[in-house]
């Protein structure tokens, strides 16, 4: 069984990976990835502030949250296999 800490860490790493695949680290003024996993419910909130970058911050934040959810889905799928 996958523990809650592993779920949270997997989701956070996936979200951060998307952010820094779209932006150079120097372009990001601020970012926040908040992940909770309680009673089997995953909640992911991503905020990105990169005002000088070309990529749309809201789109990157949404994509990062989706990647976090997908990474957790994969984690549980691997557990079942």
BAFIRO-961862 format. One record per atom (N, C-alpha, C, O, CB): residue in three letters; x, y negated, z. Coordinates in Angstrom, 3 decimals, padded with zeros to 6 digits. Glycine has a CB too. Layout:
<pts>
   residu          X          Y          Z
      ALA          X          Y          Z
...
</pts>
This chain:
<pts>
   residu          X          Y          Z
      UNK    000.848    001.194    000.000
      UNK    000.000    000.000    000.000
      UNK    000.885   -001.246    000.000
      UNK    001.895   -001.317    000.701
      UNK   -000.961   -000.005    001.232
      UNK    000.486   -002.198   -000.786
      UNK    001.231   -003.453   -000.898
      UNK    000.864   -004.343    000.285
      UNK   -000.315   -004.550    000.573
      UNK    000.931   -004.173   -002.255
      UNK    001.884   -004.868    000.968
      UNK    001.595   -005.733    002.115
      UNK    001.322   -007.164    001.658
      UNK    001.712   -007.568    000.562
      UNK    002.766   -005.710    003.117
      UNK    000.651   -007.915    002.512
      UNK    000.231   -009.280    002.184
      UNK    001.408   -010.182    001.838
      UNK    001.307   -011.006    000.928
      UNK   -000.540   -009.877    003.343
      UNK    002.516   -010.039    002.545
      UNK    003.684   -010.882    002.293
      UNK    004.241   -010.650    000.888
      UNK    004.657   -011.597    000.220
      UNK    004.771   -010.611    003.340
      UNK    004.248   -009.413    000.447
      UNK    004.722   -009.093   -000.904
      UNK    003.804   -009.702   -001.952
      UNK    004.275   -010.213   -002.969
      UNK    004.813   -007.570   -001.103
      UNK    002.512   -009.652   -001.717
      UNK    001.548   -010.249   -002.641
      UNK    001.795   -011.750   -002.762
      UNK    001.861   -012.288   -003.867
      UNK    000.102   -009.977   -002.172
      UNK    001.929   -012.414   -001.632
      UNK    002.130   -013.867   -001.633
      UNK    003.446   -014.224   -002.313
      UNK    003.494   -015.149   -003.124
      UNK    002.110   -014.421   -000.193
      UNK    004.498   -013.507   -001.992
      UNK    005.807   -013.799   -002.582
      UNK    005.799   -013.553   -004.094
      UNK    006.360   -014.346   -004.850
      UNK    006.896   -012.943   -001.913
      UNK    005.179   -012.480   -004.532
      UNK    005.097   -012.167   -005.958
      UNK    004.363   -013.265   -006.708
      UNK    004.811   -013.702   -007.768
      UNK    004.398   -010.821   -006.176
      UNK    003.241   -013.713   -006.164
      UNK    002.462   -014.759   -006.801
      UNK    003.236   -016.074   -006.855
      UNK    003.252   -016.745   -007.887
      UNK    001.146   -014.955   -006.063
      UNK    003.868   -016.438   -005.761
      UNK    004.613   -017.700   -005.710
      UNK    005.785   -017.699   -006.687
      UNK    006.030   -018.695   -007.367
      UNK    005.121   -017.960   -004.290
      UNK    006.506   -016.588   -006.758
      UNK    007.639   -016.500   -007.678
      UNK    007.192   -016.579   -009.128
      UNK    007.860   -017.207   -009.950
      UNK    008.408   -015.210   -007.447
      UNK    006.074   -015.951   -009.451
      UNK    005.555   -016.003   -010.822
      UNK    005.149   -017.424   -011.196
      UNK    005.443   -017.891   -012.297
      UNK    004.356   -015.053   -010.981
      UNK    004.476   -018.107   -010.281
      UNK    004.058   -019.485   -010.547
      UNK    005.261   -020.403   -010.742
      UNK    005.301   -021.205   -011.675
      UNK    003.185   -020.007   -009.403
      UNK    006.230   -020.274   -009.859
      UNK    007.429   -021.099   -009.967
      UNK    008.190   -020.790   -011.253
      UNK    008.766   -021.686   -011.870
      UNK    008.336   -020.885   -008.750
      UNK    008.189   -019.542   -011.647
      UNK    008.840   -019.156   -012.896
      UNK    008.235   -019.845   -014.103
      UNK    008.954   -020.277   -015.004
      UNK    008.764   -017.667   -013.078
      UNK    006.911   -019.949   -014.122
      UNK    006.248   -020.646   -015.235
      UNK    006.601   -022.126   -015.225
      UNK    006.902   -022.703   -016.270
      UNK    004.717   -020.465   -015.159
      UNK    006.564   -022.734   -014.063
      UNK    006.872   -024.162   -013.967
      UNK    008.252   -024.445   -014.553
      UNK    008.418   -025.363   -015.357
      UNK    006.806   -024.639   -012.497
      UNK    009.238   -023.649   -014.144
      UNK    010.603   -023.938   -014.581
      UNK    010.948   -023.310   -015.928
      UNK    012.063   -023.475   -016.423
      UNK    011.580   -023.460   -013.543
      UNK    010.000   -022.592   -016.520
      UNK    010.181   -022.178   -017.909
      UNK    009.692   -023.281   -018.850
      UNK    010.069   -023.324   -020.021
      UNK    009.428   -020.853   -018.187
      UNK    008.858   -024.162   -018.327
      UNK    008.310   -025.259   -019.141
      UNK    009.044   -026.574   -018.941
      UNK    009.051   -027.430   -019.825
      UNK    006.850   -025.455   -018.822
      UNK    009.660   -026.732   -017.781
      UNK    010.348   -027.985   -017.435
      UNK    011.778   -027.701   -017.010
      UNK    012.075   -026.657   -016.428
      UNK    009.598   -028.732   -016.310
      UNK    012.647   -028.636   -017.307
      UNK    013.971   -028.600   -016.685
      UNK    013.772   -028.982   -015.225
      UNK    012.877   -029.762   -014.897
      UNK    014.999   -029.571   -017.413
      UNK    014.584   -028.446   -014.374
      UNK    014.453   -028.731   -012.945
      UNK    014.562   -030.227   -012.675
      UNK    013.888   -030.743   -011.783
      UNK    015.522   -027.973   -012.147
      UNK    015.389   -030.920   -013.423
      UNK    015.563   -032.356   -013.219
      UNK    014.332   -033.162   -013.626
      UNK    014.184   -034.308   -013.203
      UNK    016.764   -032.840   -013.994
      UNK    013.440   -032.579   -014.447
      UNK    012.214   -033.274   -014.858
      UNK    011.126   -033.237   -013.784
      UNK    010.209   -034.058   -013.791
      UNK    011.679   -032.662   -016.140
      UNK    011.235   -032.280   -012.866
      UNK    010.184   -032.081   -011.865
      UNK    010.477   -032.952   -010.647
      UNK    011.458   -032.750   -009.931
      UNK    010.078   -030.578   -011.454
      UNK    009.592   -033.931   -010.434
      UNK    009.710   -034.816   -009.284
      UNK    009.228   -034.112   -008.018
      UNK    009.813   -034.264   -006.945
      UNK    008.914   -036.108   -009.515
      UNK    008.145   -033.337   -008.164
      UNK    007.559   -032.647   -007.029
      UNK    006.715   -031.494   -007.555
      UNK    006.129   -031.587   -008.633
      UNK    006.707   -033.617   -006.154
      UNK    006.656   -030.427   -006.803
      UNK    005.731   -029.345   -007.110
      UNK    005.386   -028.621   -005.816
      UNK    006.146   -028.635   -004.848
      UNK    006.337   -028.362   -008.157
      UNK    004.232   -027.998   -005.831
      UNK    003.796   -027.243   -004.666
      UNK    003.028   -026.027   -005.152
      UNK    002.121   -026.143   -005.977
      UNK    002.924   -028.117   -003.713
      UNK    003.385   -024.885   -004.650
      UNK    002.669   -023.647   -004.927
      UNK    002.186   -023.116   -003.589
      UNK    002.985   -022.762   -002.722
      UNK    003.575   -022.596   -005.681
      UNK    000.877   -023.064   -003.432
      UNK    000.283   -022.557   -002.202
      UNK   -000.449   -021.264   -002.529
      UNK   -001.338   -021.236   -003.381
      UNK   -000.682   -023.606   -001.559
      UNK   -000.069   -020.207   -001.848
      UNK   -000.677   -018.900   -002.089
      UNK   -001.137   -018.330   -000.758
      UNK   -000.385   -018.310    000.216
      UNK    000.319   -017.930   -002.797
      UNK   -002.377   -017.867   -000.727
      UNK   -002.870   -017.128    000.428
      UNK   -003.481   -015.819   -000.070
      UNK   -004.016   -015.743   -001.176
      UNK   -003.916   -017.971    001.241
      UNK   -003.387   -014.818    000.756
      UNK   -003.987   -013.513    000.461
      UNK   -004.548   -012.980    001.762
      UNK   -003.818   -012.488    002.622
      UNK   -002.943   -012.509   -000.170
      UNK   -005.859   -013.087    001.886
      UNK   -006.537   -012.659    003.106
      UNK   -007.753   -011.824    002.749
      UNK   -008.537   -012.192    001.874
      UNK   -006.948   -013.873    003.965
      UNK   -007.899   -010.721    003.419
      UNK   -009.039   -009.830    003.213
      UNK   -009.209   -009.451    001.747
      UNK   -010.330   -009.330    001.254
      UNK   -010.310   -010.483    003.725
      UNK   -008.081   -009.264    001.052
      UNK   -008.122   -008.851   -000.343
      UNK   -008.429   -009.960   -001.329
      UNK   -008.640   -009.692   -002.512
      UNK   -009.118   -007.790   -000.501
      UNK   -008.457   -011.199   -000.865
      UNK   -008.770   -012.335   -001.740
      UNK   -007.512   -013.177   -001.930
      UNK   -006.908   -013.650   -000.967
      UNK   -009.932   -013.201   -001.149
      UNK   -007.132   -013.350   -003.195
      UNK   -005.969   -014.151   -003.548
      UNK   -006.415   -015.560   -003.903
      UNK   -007.333   -015.749   -004.701
      UNK   -005.193   -013.512   -004.720
      UNK   -005.764   -016.540   -003.310
      UNK   -006.033   -017.938   -003.628
      UNK   -004.699   -018.589   -004.002
      UNK   -003.739   -018.553   -003.233
      UNK   -006.722   -018.685   -002.418
      UNK   -004.658   -019.181   -005.190
      UNK   -003.437   -019.810   -005.688
      UNK   -003.756   -021.242   -006.076
      UNK   -004.691   -021.502   -006.834
      UNK   -002.845   -019.024   -006.896
      UNK   -002.967   -022.166   -005.547
      UNK   -003.113   -023.577   -005.888
      UNK   -001.738   -024.096   -006.293
      UNK   -000.765   -023.951   -005.552
      UNK   -003.708   -024.405   -004.688
      UNK   -001.669   -024.702   -007.478
      UNK   -000.387   -025.186   -007.985
      UNK   -000.519   -026.667   -008.329
      UNK   -001.470   -027.088   -008.987
      UNK    000.071   -024.365   -009.229
      UNK    000.452   -027.440   -007.870
      UNK    000.548   -028.872   -008.172
      UNK    001.921   -029.118   -008.788
      UNK    002.936   -028.642   -008.280
      UNK    000.331   -029.758   -006.878
      UNK    001.939   -029.866   -009.886
      UNK    003.201   -030.204   -010.540
      UNK    003.207   -031.698   -010.851
      UNK    002.236   -032.245   -011.372
      UNK    003.406   -029.362   -011.841
      UNK    004.321   -032.340   -010.519
      UNK    004.520   -033.747   -010.870
      UNK    005.826   -033.828   -011.655
      UNK    006.917   -033.700   -011.099
      UNK    004.555   -034.678   -009.583
      UNK    005.685   -034.043   -012.961
      UNK    006.838   -034.178   -013.850
      UNK    006.516   -035.272   -014.865
      UNK    006.312   -034.988   -016.046
      UNK    007.180   -032.814   -014.567
      UNK    006.471   -036.529   -014.402
      UNK    005.955   -037.616   -015.225
      UNK    006.771   -037.914   -016.486
      UNK    006.223   -038.450   -017.449
      UNK    005.877   -038.844   -014.405
      UNK    008.030   -037.589   -016.504
      UNK    008.865   -037.898   -017.664
      UNK    008.923   -036.756   -018.677
      UNK    009.507   -036.919   -019.748
      UNK    010.263   -038.238   -017.209
      UNK    008.336   -035.615   -018.364
      UNK    008.408   -034.439   -019.234
      UNK    007.314   -034.469   -020.295
      UNK    006.317   -035.179   -020.166
      UNK    008.298   -033.155   -018.408
      UNK    007.525   -033.688   -021.335
      UNK    006.572   -033.636   -022.439
      UNK    005.360   -032.754   -022.159
      UNK    004.258   -033.073   -022.605
      UNK    007.262   -033.148   -023.672
      UNK    005.534   -031.668   -021.442
      UNK    004.442   -030.736   -021.188
      UNK    003.432   -031.337   -020.206
      UNK    003.807   -031.993   -019.235
      UNK    004.991   -029.406   -020.644
      UNK    002.154   -031.100   -020.478
      UNK    001.075   -031.610   -019.632
      UNK    001.096   -030.916   -018.263
      UNK    001.060   -029.689   -018.174
      UNK   -000.297   -031.403   -020.321
      UNK    001.155   -031.713   -017.223
      UNK    001.272   -031.183   -015.862
      UNK    000.089   -030.299   -015.471
      UNK    000.280   -029.242   -014.870
      UNK    001.398   -032.324   -014.875
      UNK   -001.116   -030.718   -015.803
      UNK   -002.301   -029.938   -015.425
      UNK   -002.312   -028.591   -016.136
      UNK   -002.681   -027.578   -015.542
      UNK   -003.588   -030.717   -015.753
      UNK   -001.915   -028.575   -017.386
      UNK   -001.867   -027.323   -018.140
      UNK   -000.813   -026.388   -017.564
      UNK   -001.058   -025.191   -017.413
      UNK   -001.578   -027.596   -019.621
      UNK    000.348   -026.924   -017.245
      UNK    001.414   -026.102   -016.655
      UNK    000.963   -025.562   -015.303
      UNK    001.205   -024.394   -014.998
      UNK    002.725   -026.921   -016.499
      UNK    000.317   -026.383   -014.494
      UNK   -000.169   -025.925   -013.193
      UNK   -001.200   -024.804   -013.361
      UNK   -001.158   -023.808   -012.639
      UNK   -000.781   -027.101   -012.406
      UNK   -002.112   -024.964   -014.300
      UNK   -003.111   -023.918   -014.562
      UNK   -002.453   -022.632   -015.047
      UNK   -002.797   -021.540   -014.596
      UNK   -004.134   -024.402   -015.598
      UNK   -001.504   -022.770   -015.971
      UNK   -000.794   -021.592   -016.481
      UNK   -000.010   -020.895   -015.378
      UNK    000.056   -019.666   -015.338
      UNK    000.150   -021.990   -017.618
      UNK    000.583   -021.675   -014.485
      UNK    001.337   -021.105   -013.375
      UNK    000.421   -020.316   -012.438
      UNK    000.776   -019.231   -011.976
      UNK    002.063   -022.212   -012.601
      UNK   -000.746   -020.868   -012.166
      UNK   -001.712   -020.166   -011.307
      UNK   -002.191   -018.877   -011.968
      UNK   -002.337   -017.853   -011.300
      UNK   -002.918   -021.077   -010.992
      UNK   -002.433   -018.921   -013.266
      UNK   -002.850   -017.716   -013.994
      UNK   -001.739   -016.661   -013.976
      UNK   -002.012   -015.472   -013.814
      UNK   -003.228   -018.068   -015.453
      UNK   -000.502   -017.093   -014.141
      UNK    000.628   -016.163   -014.107
      UNK    000.763   -015.531   -012.726
      UNK    001.088   -014.350   -012.610
      UNK    001.932   -016.882   -014.491
      UNK    000.517   -016.307   -011.694
      UNK    000.579   -015.780   -010.335
      UNK   -000.461   -014.687   -010.141
      UNK   -000.170   -013.635   -009.572
      UNK    000.371   -016.902   -009.310
      UNK   -001.655   -014.939   -010.611
      UNK   -002.723   -013.934   -010.478
      UNK   -002.388   -012.677   -011.280
      UNK   -002.595   -011.558   -010.810
      UNK   -004.078   -014.516   -010.947
      UNK   -001.873   -012.869   -012.482
      UNK   -001.509   -011.729   -013.329
      UNK   -000.392   -010.905   -012.690
      UNK   -000.414   -009.676   -012.757
      UNK   -001.074   -012.213   -014.723
      UNK    000.570   -011.565   -012.078
      UNK    001.668   -010.854   -011.420
      UNK    001.147   -010.002   -010.267
      UNK    001.623   -008.888   -010.051
      UNK    002.724   -011.846   -010.909
      UNK    000.185   -010.516   -009.538
      UNK   -000.399   -009.747   -008.433
      UNK   -001.227   -008.589   -008.984
      UNK   -001.193   -007.489   -008.433
      UNK   -001.275   -010.657   -007.532
      UNK   -001.962   -008.824   -010.056
      UNK   -002.695   -007.721   -010.693
      UNK   -001.731   -006.608   -011.104
      UNK   -002.007   -005.428   -010.888
      UNK   -003.484   -008.230   -011.928
      UNK   -000.595   -006.994   -011.700
      UNK    000.410   -006.007   -012.107
      UNK    000.982   -005.277   -010.899
      UNK    001.232   -004.073   -010.953
      UNK    001.539   -006.685   -012.892
      UNK    001.183   -006.001   -009.827
      UNK    001.713   -005.399   -008.599
      UNK    000.772   -004.299   -008.099
      UNK    001.227   -003.214   -007.736
      UNK    001.912   -006.479   -007.503
      UNK   -000.523   -004.571   -008.077
      UNK   -001.477   -003.584   -007.625
      UNK   -001.630   -002.450   -008.632
      UNK   -001.842   -001.302   -008.243
      UNK   -002.814   -004.238   -007.365
      UNK   -001.526   -002.758   -009.915
      UNK   -001.603   -001.708   -010.938
      UNK   -000.432   -000.749   -010.812
      UNK   -000.603    000.462   -010.952
      UNK   -001.629   -002.323   -012.346
      UNK    000.759   -001.281   -010.547
      UNK    001.933   -000.444   -010.340
      UNK    001.768    000.432   -009.106
      UNK    002.226    001.574   -009.075
      UNK    003.186   -001.306   -010.209
      UNK    001.111   -000.115   -008.095
      UNK    000.878    000.616   -006.847
      UNK   -000.044    001.823   -007.094
      UNK    000.139    002.884   -006.496
      UNK    000.259   -000.326   -005.775
      UNK   -001.016    001.652   -007.965
      UNK   -001.978    002.706   -008.239
      UNK   -001.412    003.784   -009.152
      UNK   -001.893    004.917   -009.158
      UNK   -003.219    002.120   -008.851
      UNK   -000.388    003.427   -009.925
      UNK    000.177    004.382   -010.904
      UNK    000.999    005.451   -010.245
      UNK    001.539    006.323   -010.927
      UNK    001.029    003.661   -011.921
</pts>
